[in-house]
Amino acid sequence: MVQKEYIFRFLRDLSNNNAKDWMDKNRERYHTAKERWLKEVSLILERLEERDSYFEQFKPKDTIMRINNNRRFQPDKPIYKDYFTCSPMTKESKISKIHISVGVGGCFIGGGLHRPDNNTLKKVRDAIDYDGEKLQNIIEEKDFQKHFGGLAEDDQKLKTSPRGYSDDHEHIELLRYKNILAKADITQELVASDDFVDFVEDTYLKLQPLNEYLERAIS
């Protein structure tokens, strides 16, 4: 069992003291928290490898973000992130098979299509135009609704129709999405429990129909 409570204690303190001086004094704590998260990620990848050989290519350290925020274009951002992630994606990946974020401001697991380029988005919209009922059925499936509550809110969703599609299109609401994601919010208690890897695996399996639809559309 990975002692994950330590991770949240560190992230809570970091959130309250988000400054270089504090981090310099607590660098050892950061490395301890990071190593404990990497151990958990290792367990997650081992489990997911049993379901999909895609995950065999990743080492735990390949899936996590740097703790430093990129402030070049957003100087008002905090210096450090107050969360850890696991996002097994390659540079060529278009679909996030699973993304995990754990932090003091909230924890979630999700996946799908995030910030696609124009060509990828066009392919997905073409698929929705052709057989959007399949995507609608995936979203409305009972277990999907229970786990995710439908598609995640999209802050880039169009208020009007995409170019080339009429307002009365049967699947106009789906066509307006730019990010087609599903997300399950989770508690720190679940992340810290022995059941977390089981929950990640279950979430991955429930994401599969959505991800497979999107992958077929893109390919």
Protein Blocks (a to p, Z undefined) as FASTA:
>chain_A
ZZfklmmmmmmmmmmmgcfklmmmmmmmmmmmmmmmmmmmmmmmmmmmmmomklmmpcfk
lmpccfbdcfklmmmbcfbdcbdcdddddfklmbdfbacdddfkbccddedjehiafklm
mmmmmmmmmmmmmmmmmmmpmklmmmnnpaaddfkbcfbdcehiafklfklmmmmpmbdc
ddddddfklmmpmklmmmmmmmmmmmmmmmmmmmmmmZZ
